[in-house]
Amino acid sequence: MANRVEGKVAIVTGAASGIGRGCAEMLAREGARVFLTDRDPRVVDVGAALGAPHEGLVLDVTDEAGWQRVVDDVVARAGKLDILVNSAGIGVLGDIEHATLKEFRLMYAVNVEGVFLGCRAAVGAMKQTGGGSIVNISSVAGLVADPNLAGYCASKGAVRMLTKSIAMHGARKSVNVRCNSVHPSFIDTPMVAGMAEAMGGTDGAHEKLAKAAPMGRLGRVEEVAYLVLYLASDESSFTTGAEMVVDGGLTAR
Ligand SMILES: NC(=O)c1ccc[n+]([C@@H]2O[C@H](COP(=O)([O-])OP(=O)(O)OC[C@H]3O[C@@H](n4cnc5c(N)ncnc54)[C@H](O)[C@@H]3O)[C@@H](O)[C@H]2O)c1
């Protein structure tokens, strides 16, 4: 099926790389006008490669004023905001004995506060322009624990419950914003390549990450993007506050 989000206007964070980039490309292919954002200026090139009317904008998701500027700018130029995909995120390995407070706070600032700021700015705009759909990229680490991801698990668990609270608020007719979280296991992106490096960069490290899922392989960005597309589109019009896995069976054990 094509044009599953025809005529919709979307913002995607973390769109210079990995899952965010894949989601932006998928939404654009299916008919949305996409504003790609990232703190990495390469997002401008990724947006340019998609071609007009798509566009890449530099935004650090921890920048409160920056968020409002971007949302106001999108509504001024495109007339509305229908979709927000919060994919920007960082992951630092560390168990509770070795994780540092600095890394914990950094993950919280990007993974939780960034999502909070984005949702808040988007709900305000969506409410004025007929409603919308927000998709927050959490992780299986927000559902099941990993001893070596103390801060990351905490941040992704927070995204799960933040999403549900927004969904409750958005269910009011006067707001009309759906909000769902997506929980991938290890997906083949630069973030996971970085984790494999931090684990020694050996074949064994790659194998360990691939074998985490019963299906025995890493997920592909496109496999996450299809779920995000469904949640962003009107096909999922009765789905809100849901936590959806795309994890090769990891959480089914
Ligand atoms: N790859 C996986 O296995 C996996 C699994 C579960 C969840 N996730 C989540 O999916 C999301 C995307 O991860 P990915 O694998 O595509 O990672 P990635 O590193 O490939 O991409 C993340 C993007 O976020 C951007 N970013 C980081 N901090 C930012 C900030 N402060 N402001 C704006 N942009 C910022 C980076 O510049 C980068 O372009 C993250 O939230 C991650 O936690 C990833």
PDBQT file of the ligand as one rigid body, heavy atoms in Angstrom, charges set to zero:
ROOT
HETATM    1  N1  LIG A 301      19.373   0.560  17.724  1.00  0.00    +0.000 N 
HETATM    2  C1  LIG A 301      18.793  -0.162  18.651  1.00  0.00    +0.000 C 
HETATM    3  O1  LIG A 301      19.101  -1.337  18.836  1.00  0.00    +0.000 OA
HETATM    4  C2  LIG A 301      17.735   0.424  19.519  1.00  0.00    +0.000 A 
HETATM    5  C3  LIG A 301      16.965  -0.453  20.282  1.00  0.00    +0.000 A 
HETATM    6  C4  LIG A 301      15.971   0.057  21.092  1.00  0.00    +0.000 A 
HETATM    7  C5  LIG A 301      15.739   1.414  21.119  1.00  0.00    +0.000 A 
HETATM    8  N2  LIG A 301      16.506   2.245  20.368  1.00  0.00    +0.000 N 
HETATM    9  C6  LIG A 301      16.229   3.670  20.441  1.00  0.00    +0.000 C 
HETATM   10  O2  LIG A 301      15.960   4.130  19.142  1.00  0.00    +0.000 OA
HETATM   11  C7  LIG A 301      16.329   5.501  19.045  1.00  0.00    +0.000 C 
HETATM   12  C8  LIG A 301      17.222   5.697  17.844  1.00  0.00    +0.000 C 
HETATM   13  O3  LIG A 301      18.404   4.927  18.025  1.00  0.00    +0.000 OA
HETATM   14  P1  LIG A 301      19.360   4.544  16.815  1.00  0.00    +0.000 P 
HETATM   15  O4  LIG A 301      19.764   3.152  17.022  1.00  0.00    +0.000 OA
HETATM   16  O5  LIG A 301      18.758   4.984  15.547  1.00  0.00    +0.000 OA
HETATM   17  O6  LIG A 301      20.626   5.447  17.206  1.00  0.00    +0.000 OA
HETATM   18  P2  LIG A 301      21.592   6.339  16.300  1.00  0.00    +0.000 P 
HETATM   19  O7  LIG A 301      22.730   6.647  17.188  1.00  0.00    +0.000 OA
HETATM   20  O8  LIG A 301      21.843   5.692  14.979  1.00  0.00    +0.000 OA
HETATM   21  O9  LIG A 301      20.726   7.647  16.037  1.00  0.00    +0.000 OA
HETATM   22  C9  LIG A 301      20.365   8.492  17.085  1.00  0.00    +0.000 C 
HETATM   23  C10 LIG A 301      20.272   9.908  16.554  1.00  0.00    +0.000 C 
HETATM   24  O10 LIG A 301      19.873  10.743  17.642  1.00  0.00    +0.000 OA
HETATM   25  C11 LIG A 301      20.621  11.938  17.561  1.00  0.00    +0.000 C 
HETATM   26  N3  LIG A 301      20.696  12.585  18.877  1.00  0.00    +0.000 N 
HETATM   27  C12 LIG A 301      21.364  12.174  19.967  1.00  0.00    +0.000 A 
HETATM   28  N4  LIG A 301      21.238  13.088  20.953  1.00  0.00    +0.000 NA
HETATM   29  C13 LIG A 301      20.457  14.086  20.460  1.00  0.00    +0.000 A 
HETATM   30  C14 LIG A 301      19.966  15.296  20.988  1.00  0.00    +0.000 A 
HETATM   31  N5  LIG A 301      20.287  15.707  22.222  1.00  0.00    +0.000 N 
HETATM   32  N6  LIG A 301      19.183  16.061  20.199  1.00  0.00    +0.000 NA
HETATM   33  C15 LIG A 301      18.878  15.683  18.941  1.00  0.00    +0.000 A 
HETATM   34  N7  LIG A 301      19.347  14.564  18.381  1.00  0.00    +0.000 NA
HETATM   35  C16 LIG A 301      20.110  13.777  19.136  1.00  0.00    +0.000 A 
HETATM   36  C17 LIG A 301      21.990  11.508  17.070  1.00  0.00    +0.000 C 
HETATM   37  O11 LIG A 301      22.705  12.607  16.506  1.00  0.00    +0.000 OA
HETATM   38  C18 LIG A 301      21.620  10.444  16.052  1.00  0.00    +0.000 C 
HETATM   39  O12 LIG A 301      21.468  10.991  14.756  1.00  0.00    +0.000 OA
HETATM   40  C19 LIG A 301      16.977   5.866  20.368  1.00  0.00    +0.000 C 
HETATM   41  O13 LIG A 301      16.035   6.498  21.200  1.00  0.00    +0.000 OA
HETATM   42  C20 LIG A 301      17.373   4.522  20.928  1.00  0.00    +0.000 C 
HETATM   43  O14 LIG A 301      17.469   4.545  22.336  1.00  0.00    +0.000 OA
HETATM   44  C21 LIG A 301      17.499   1.774  19.572  1.00  0.00    +0.000 A 
ENDROOT
TORSDOF 0
